[in-house]
Amino acid sequence: MSQPPEHQPREPRQHKRGLENDGGLAVRAAAARALVPVITGKGSLAGLDDHQVVARDRALFKALCYGACRTLPRLEALAAKLLIKPFKARDADVQALLLLGIHQLLYLRIPAHAAVGETAGAARLLDKEWATRVLNGCLRRLQREAAELQAEVDQDPAVALLHPQWLIKVLRQAWPDDWRAICDANNVPGPMTLRVNRHHGDREAYMDRLAAAGIQARLCLHAPDGITLETPCDVQLLPGFADGDVSVQDEAAQLTSVLLGPALAPRPGARVLDACCAPGGKTGHLLELFDIELHAVDSDAERLARVEDALGRLGLAARLAHGDATARDWWDGAPFDTILLDAPCSGSGVIRRHPDIKRLRRPSDIPALAALQARLLDNLWPLLRPGGTLLYATCSVLPEENSDQVDAFLARTPDAEATTPQDVAWGRPSGAGRQLLPEIDSHDGFFYARLKKRPGSRDGRTEKLPD
């Protein structure tokens, strides 16, 4: 069955001054190289560098890379049907070219002759001219037999739903009434949502600025600072982006500040810890809204530098520390009034933005991540003052990382109580927390649980009060 199309770039204008100057060949060769780590299970699209292709080809480059990852199960099943025998491991780049060619023919508004000819020709830029004939033959066969071959491979639910079988199984178990809708949402690129910086104005005024720039948008339903664009665009086209007037952040992620507002708004100067803070979207939002002393910690030095850059663009500052939130060597010893734990997770709620997750994530990762999340909760809870609030968040839809995790923490932590609001218009109750599932053309999948430390407690244990 066909899937909703990717962002639909047109074929770039071709050049005639040699292969290296041929944009059609070069962009496909670059995409094949970027895809090799994903299909071999050795790397992801994180940090994808689109500057390896000329500016006019960058939209096509990203559409090829992300689109191929999004549709990879069907692409690989079709490739197996088209090849007489599989490519050798050393020719993973040629395999990637075949997958990219299949994706173009089925999903992109690129003329078939260009999808076939430029993809096959790109093998020359990989120093594998022998592959041009193989690729050309496979793709031309797909042109002739696309309907029959797709019907055949789609007999496998993992192919038809574009998800690995193990993930389909856990989604069905967790969400028996919603698992197909989750898969559908995962298979469509997420919308581009903005967060307006209240230091620089409100979102209604920014909507007027977008309209003046010819950018169509609508207000988010649940995030009071959120605007969703009708069509994604380069951030440099956004009015005031360089000046920090606006940031890119999904609506579900913006709800962090809504949930922490009751704890922070009445406490000027509150000490706040943003644990696992990178890439810094929530860090910036908290500083835009509240008068707080924010400490931000992350174990990845490179990602922590990105947080510093993001805050610099916004004209904000936090106390950044490179450290492991399962340890305390970065802590100054003073308790925090509020802690945000945006915990490392499977990313199962943001697959549409990171489609390589479907290939790279393994079933064994989930228990390991759940164990890490438990260590983080247990280590950070004693750093919270009595009466303080900890907000646990993930971009996952799996109960093992979410409701089960929080319920287990509450069971072993007598001075913790859940205060997650149940009267909000978003998400659904899930144990002691609240779960948002990914929705097409709306928010990502996210989980929140707001926990309060009961007064009269110390180091994670409830003190016995005098009679």
N, C-alpha and C positions, 0 to 999 in steps of 0.2 A: 504494500500500500504506500502511496506517496505521502510525504511529510510536508508541512508548511515550508516554503522556500526560505533560504537564508537571505540576508541582505543581498540585493541583486545588482552587483556592479556590472557595468558594461565592459566589453573587451577593450583594452587600451589600444590606442593607435599604434600600428606597427612601424618599425624602422627597417631600413634596408642596408645598414652599414655594418654587417657582420653579426655574428651570434651574440657576442657580449653586449652589443647595443640594442638587441632585439628585446623590447620590453616583454612581449608575450612569452618568449622562451625563458628569460631571466627570472620573471616573477614566479613561474611554475617550478623552475629549478630551485629557487630559494625556498618556496613552500615545501617542496619535497625534502630538502635538507632539514627544515624545521620539524617536519612530521616524523622523521626517522626515530628520534628518541622516544616518541610516544608509542609508535607501533611496535617498537622493540622492548617497551617497558622500562626504559632506562632514564627517562626524563619527561618533563612536562612542557607546556606552552608558557609557563610562568616566565615573565621577563622577555617575552617574544619581542625581538628587535626588528621593527619594520623599516629601519633606516638602511637595511641591506638592499632595499629596492628603491627606485626613484619615487619621488613624492606622488606622481600621478598613479602609481601602481599599488600604493599602500592599502587602499580599501580592498582591492582584489586580493592582495596577499593575505590580509587578515580573514577575509571571507573564505578563502581556500583553506587556510590552516584550521580555523575554528569550525568551519562547516564540515570539513572532512572528519574532524574528531567527533562532532555531534552525530554524524551518520555512519560512523566507522563500522558498526556491526553489519549493516547492509552492504557497505562498500567491500568489506573483506569477503563476505559470503558470495557476492557477485564476482569478485576477482578470482575466487577459487573455481567458479564455474567457467570463467573465460580462459583460464590458463590450462594448457595441457599438463604442465608440471609446475610446481611452485618455484619461485626464484630462490637462489642460494642466499644464505644469511648475509653474505657480503654485498648483496644487491638489494638491500632494504630500501635504498634510495629509489631504485627502479620500481619496487613494489609501491612505494609512496606515490610515485608519479602515476601509476595505474589507478590507485585509489583516488587521486586528485582528478584524473580524467573522468572516472565514473561519476564523481560528485558533480563535476561541471555539466555533464550530459543530463543528469537527473534533477539537479537542484538549482542551477544558475542560468540566468538569461544570457548565456553566451552562445553565439552561433556554433552549431555542431562542428562545422569545419575547423573553427579555431580551437574548440575544446579538444578535438582529436589531433589536428596537425601541430599545434603549439605544444601540447603535452608530450606527444611523441618526440618532437624535435628537441624538447628540453633535455632529453637523455644525452644529447651531444655535449651540453654544458656540464654534465656529470661525468664526462669522459667515458661514456658507455653508448657509443653510436650503434652498437649491435642491437640495443634494446629498442631502437626506434621502430623497427619492423614489427617486433612483438607487440609493442604498445599500440601501434596503429591497427594491427589486426584485431586485437582484443576490443578496442574501443569501437571499431566499425561493426564488429559483431553485436556489441551491446546496442548500437543504434538500430540494428535490424530486429533484435530479439528482446528489447527492454521489457516489454509487458510480460512475456512468458517467463523470462529469467527472474524478474522481481516476484511474480506470483509463486514461483518455485521456492525461492529462498525465504520468502515471508511465511512459509509454513512453520518455521522456527519462531516461537514467540520472542526470543531474544533478538532476532533480526527484525521482526515486524515492529517491535516496541523500541528498538535501538538502545537496549539496556542489557547488561550481562544478566545471565539467569539468576545468579545468587542475589543480585540487587532487586530484581523483580520479586523474588521469593520473600525477602525481608520487608519490602514495601507492601506486599499483599498481606503479610502477617500483621504489620503495624497499622495499616490503613485499608481494611478490606473494602470499604466503600469509596475510597479516594485514590487508590493506587494507580489506576489508569489515567486519571486526571493529572497526577503527579508526573507520570511518565510523559504525558503530552506536553506539560509545561516545561519539563526538562529539555524537550526536543526543539524548543523555539527560543531564539535569542531573547534575552531579557531586555526590557525597555531601559532607556537612559533616564535616570531620575536625578534631580538636582536637590541640593540643600542650600537654601538661602541663608546667608550670614546675617543674623538679626542686628549685629553691630553696624551693618551698612544699609539696613532697610528691611522692609517686610516683603513677603512673597507676592502680594498683590501688585506692589510697585514694580517688582522684578518681572512679573508677567507682562506689564506694559512695555518694559524694555525688550523683552523677547519678541513681542508682537512688532515693535518698531524695527527689529532686526530681521523680521520675516520668519521667525521661528515659532511654529505652532506648539502649544503646550497646554496642559491641564493641571489643576491643583490635585495633589494627593488627597485621598479620602481620610487617612488616619494620621499622617505625619504633618504637624502644623507648619513645618518649614519646607515641605516637600513639593516639588513640581516635576511632573513627568513629561518629557518631550514626546511629541507624536512621532518624530523621526530622529534617531541618534545623529549627532553631528560632532565635529572636531571641537574639543574644549576651547580652542583658541577663538572659535566663532561666538562663544558665549559672552555677552556683555559683562565686562568687569571681572572676568575670570582671573586674569593676571593680578588684579588688585585684591583678590580674596573676597569678592562680593558673593561668590557662589562656589559650591563644590559638587562633585559627583558622588552620590551615596544612595543606595537603594532605600526605599521607603521603610522596609522592615528593620533595617539597621538604624534608621533614624528614631525608632521607637525607644531605643535605649534611653535617650534623654527624657522622653515622656515618662518613663517608669521611674527614673531617678529624680525627677523634678520635686516630688513631695519631700524627699530627704534633703535636697540641696538648696532649693529656693529660699527656705527660711534660715539658712546657715551661712551667712557671708564668711569667707575665709576658711570654709571646711577643708580638712585634709582629705583628698581623694586619691585613691590608687587605681590606675588603669593598668591592670596586669595583662600581659600578652597583647600589648597595645597596637602593634603594627597591623595594617599600614597607616593607622592614625585617624581614620574617619570619625570614629566615636570620640577620640581624644579632642579633636578640633570642635566637634559639636558641643561637648560639655563646656569647653572654654568660651564658646560663643554665647552660651546661655547663662552661665552661673559664675558668680564671684567666688572662685575656689583656688586652693593651692593644690595643683594637680601633679602627682608623681606618676610617670609612665615608664613601664618596664617591659622589655622584650629580650628574648634570648638570641635573636638574630641581629647582629650588628648592622648588616646591610639594610635590612628592613627598618631598623630603628633610625637609620639616616634618612629614610624616606619620610618617617614621621616628622623629623626635624625640618625637612624641606617643606612638607605640607603645612606645618605650623608657621613657618616663615612666610609663606605666601599669604596666609590668613592674618599675619601680624600678631600672632599669639605666641605664648611661651609656656613651657612646662618643664619640670625637673625630670630629664630623661636619664634612664639608667640601663646599661647593658647587663642583664642578669637573668637567672633562671628562677621563675616564679615558684618552682617546687623547692627552692632553697630560700635562705634569708640573708645571704651575705651582702646584698644590696640595700637592705633595710636600715634606716637610721634609728630604729628602736621606739619611735613614737607611734601610737596607734592611729588608725585611719577612721574617719567618720563614715566614709563610704568606700566600697571597693567594687569596681567593675571587673568581673572575670569573663572576658570574651574568650572562651576556652578553645584550644585546638580541637578540631573535630573532623569528621569524615567529609564535610562540605556537601553532604547529600542534599541540602536545600538550595545550593547555588550551582548545580550542575549545568544549568543553561548558560552560566557565565564562564564556567570552567569545565567544558565538556570532556576534557582529557581525564577527568576524575573517573569517568565510566571505564576507562581502560586501565588506569593506574591503581585505583583503589582495590584492595583485596578483602575477602571476608574476615581474614585474621586481623586486619587493621582495626576493626571495630572494638573487640575486647581490649586491645592494647591502648587505643585512644580512651576508652572508658576508664581504664586503670590510671592513665595520666590525668584525666579530669578529676578523678577522686583524690589523687595526690595533691593537685592544685587546690582543691576545695579545703582539704584538711590542713594544708600548710598556710593558706591565707586567712582562714577563719580566725585564728588567734591574733592576727594583726588588726582586727576590727574592734573598735571600742564597744563596750556594752551600750545597747540602744542603737548601734549603727546598722547600716544596711549594706548587704552584698547582693549585687545583681549578677546572676549566672546566665550566660548567653552562649548559644551556639548557632551556627548556620547549618544545622542538621535537622532531619525529619525522623531520625531513628530513636525510639524510646530508650534504648540502652544508653545513649549519650545524653538524654534529656530527662523525661519524667522518671524513668527508673533510676537514673543517676541522682537526681535531687531527692527522691523518696528514700533512697539508701542513705544519703547524707543526713537527712533529717532523723532517720532512725538511729544513727550512731552519734548524733550531736544534740544533746539534751537542751542546750541553750539556744537552739535555732528554731525559728518559726517562719512559716511561709506567709508572705503578705502580698503575693501576686494578685493584682486586681482581677476580678471575674466579671465585672460589669462594664467591660470595654467593648467596643464595636468591632474589634479585629481579633482574628485567631479563634482558637477554641480551647476550653479547659483541657489540660493534660497533666494528670497528677497534681502536684503542687505548683505547676507552672502553666504557661500558655503557649500553644503551638500555632505558628502560621505555616501553612503549606504553600508552596510556590503556585502562583496563579499567572496564567497567560496574560501578558500585557499589564501586569500589576507587580506586586511585591515578590521577593524571594521567600524561600522557606527559612524560618527562624524559630528559635525557642527561647523563652525567657522565664526565669524564676527569681522572684525578689524575696530575699531572706533577711530577717531581722534578728540581731543578737539580743536576747532578753536582757534587761537590766540586771545587774548583780552577778555577772558572769566574768570569768577570767580565764584566759588561755584555752578557750573552747570548752570550759567546764562550768556548769552552774554552781555558783557559790551557795552554801547553805545559809540562808538568812536567819538572824536571831529570832527566837520566838517572841 
